[in-house]
Each structure stands twice: as C-alpha cells, then as structure tokens.
Amino acid sequence: MTAESPSVPALKEAFGSAILRAAVMCGDTIVYLARDRAHDVLAWLKDTPDQSFDYLTDITAVEYRDPERPLEIVYQLRSLERRADLRLKIELDPQGDLRVDSVYHLWRGADWLEREVFDMFGVTFTGHPDLRRILMWESYAEGHPLRKDFPLRGHFSRAEQVRRALSLKPEEHYSPEELEIVRRHLREDDPGRVPSGRGGRA
C-alpha cells in the first residue's frame, strides 16, 4: 500500500478543520477541503517552499449516479522540483450553490480548465477574469452536458438544435461548406428516416 503524502500532516497542522479528510486510492493521495478555505490551502501548497506545488496539472469535476453523493471539484497538482503529486477535492451539493473561488491568479493555466468545468457542469469560479463557455457556443441554452440530469440527446430535438444554431448568424463562425451540410440535413430531417447503412427509409 502506497504511503500517504507527507503534505497531509503539514496541511492538517496549518489548516486544522479545513482539511476534512484524506485518503489513499490507487496510490494517489486525495485531500478533501472545506470550500471556504480551499483557495487559501491551494495558495499555501503553491507558495510554501517545502511544498512548492508549482504546476497545476488539471481541474475537473465529477458527478456520480447516486444523487446523494456530492459533486466534486478536483484539482491535480504537481511539484516539479520534488516530483510529487497531490489531488485535492471540494465537495458541493449538486442541487445547491455551485460556486468556488477561481485559482486563475495562482496558476494561469487554470483559465481554460475552469471554463470547461463551468461549461460542462455549471460550476461558477468566482474571480475568473473571463468565465464563459469554451466547448459549447455562448448562446447554448440546454444546460450543462456532463451533468447527470442532462438527457443523452439534449433537451431539444435535433431539428430544434439546428434551427437555433442557424438563427444565430452562423456565417460568422462556420464556412459556407459547413453551413451547406447542416442545411441539407435540416431539409432532409423527418421522423421516418433511418440512419445510413440500415436500409434507407423505413
């Protein structure tokens, strides 16, 4: 069994009850943080000389199928000098307040990572300088595609999705060739059409 990271006792000494718990899973140490102190903890891990977690590898989120489990914001840190890794999590109520402090001013690489979590999960990163969608278009109105309550095919029908997209001056974002492909599919769209390779029309 892999030993717990030496950062854990140092964190507990420095932040006390803000360190909710720690665990070792598959060789990785995971530290769970109180939301209201998370930014302070992350800054301490970056700036304290014997920690020096100077590289933000990733920020992501996890929502589980069990509705009673929290939505987790996950930070993966690495100390390049010490060749050490540490994973930290903030637990949020999936139906509650999905706000955490941005770490953009600690690691500039957080910029697009936080935007992706905002786009896909609806988590707001307070203090981010440009928090907007990054994978879906800015006017996307169906919600956040990686939430467990998001329908597999979206909230709108395919035809409605295309009509909405075409009504938003798509020529500003797509080439004429791409637009013609979409328009052709929209003209051909009808409930009796069978996907290509399954015998044409029903």
N, C-alpha and C positions, 0 to 999 in steps of 0.2 A: 504494500500500500504506500502510495506517494505521500510524503510528509506535507503538512500544511505549510503554506508560505510564511516565512519569518516576518512578513509585513503585517500579518494578522495581529499578533500581540502588540506590535507597535501602534497599530490603528486603535486597538481597544484601550491602550494606555492614553493615547492622545484624544480620543473622541468618546470614550465611555459608551453610554447607552445609544449613541448614534450608530454604532455598529451592532446591528440587530442579531446577526449570527454569521457563522462561517462554516463552510463545508468543503470537502474534497471529493470531487466527482471525476472519474476517468483521468485522474492525475492532475486535474486543474483545481486550483483554489478559487472558491467563489465566496465573495463577501457581500452580504445584504446590508444596504444602507437606509437610514431614515431619510425620507425625501427632503426634509427641511435643512439637513446638514450635508447632503450629498455633494453639493458644489464645493463646500469647504474641505471635505475629505479628498475629493479628486484634486483640488489645488494643492493640498498638502502632499499627496503622493507624487505630484509632478515636481514640486519645488523643494522638498526636503532632501538634502544631499544624500543621505543613506537610503533613500527610496528611488528618486530620480526616474520616475516613470514618464520619460520624455516623449514617448511615441504612442499616439492613440491609434490602435490597430483598427478598431471598429466600434460603431454604435448601432445597435439594432433593437428590436423589440420582439417579444414572444407572447402570444395569447394562446391559452390552452383550450381544449374542447370542454373541459369541466368548467361550467360557469362560475363555480365557487372559487376557482383559483385566480390569483391576481394576474394582471397584465404586467409583464416585466420589461423594464428598460435595461439594456445590457451594455456595459462598457468593457471593452477588452483593451488592456494597457500592456505596454512592454517597456522595460528599461533596457535600452540598447547597450549601455555600459555594463550592466550587471547580467545581461542575458536572462532576465527574469520576466515572467508574465503574471498578470493578475486580472481576474474577471470580477466585476462589481455589478450589482443589480439593485434597482429600485423597484419596489412592488407598488402597483397602482390598482385601484378598483376599476375594472373595465367599464362600469356604468357610471363612474364618478368623475372627479376632476383629473383630467389627463394633462397636467402641466408640471414640467420640471425646469430647472434652470439650465440655460444653454452653457456648454463648455467651449463655445467658439473662441472666447478670449483666452482660454488656456491652450487649446490646440486648434489652430486654424483649419486643420483637416476635418474638424467636426462640421464644417459648413454644409457640405452636400450630404453627409451622413445623417445629420439632424433633419434636413429637408426630406430625405427619403422616409424616415420614420414618421414625420408629420404627414407626408403624402399617403403612405400605406396604412398607418394605424391611427392617425388623428391626434397624435401627441403634440402638444404645443411646447416649444422650447423658449421659455421666457428670456429675452435679451438677445436672441439671434438677430443679426442685422438684416436678414433678407429671407424670412421664413415664408416660403411659398412652395407649391408643388414642383416636383422635379421629374417624375416619371409620367404622371397624368398631366393633361393640359390644365391651364389655370382655371378655366371655367367648368371643369369637370364637376358634375352635380350629383353623382351617385354615391358619394361617401368615400370610404377608405378600404381599398380592395383586399387587404390582408387581415381585416377583422373577421372573426369567426361568424358574425351575423351577416356578412356580405354574401349575397346569392352568387352561385357559381357563374352565372351568365350576366350578372349585374342586375340592377333594379329596373332598367329599361330594356325594351325589346331591341333586337339588333337594328331594325329599321329606325326606331326612335333614336338610338345612339348615333346612327349615321346622319339622320336629319338634323339633329342638334349640332353635330360636328360641322356639317355643311353650312349651317346658318351662321357660323362664327368667322366668316371671311377666311376660309381655309387656304385660299390662294396666297395668303401672307406666310403660310407655314409649310405648304406642300407644293411639289412640282406639278405641272399640268398632266404628266403621265400618271402620277399617283392619284390625282383627283379623278381622272377618267376611269380608272379601275374601280374606285369607290362608287362613282355614279352608275357604272354598268351593273354592279352588284345590287345597287338600290333599285334600279329599273327591273331587274330580274327577280327581285325578292318576292316570293309568295309561299304560303304555308305548305303547298304540295310539292315543293322542290326537294329532291333527295340529294344529299351531298355527292359530289363527283366520285365515281368509282363504285356506286351502288345501284347502277341501272337507270340513271337519268331520272325522269319524272315518274312519280308514283301513278 
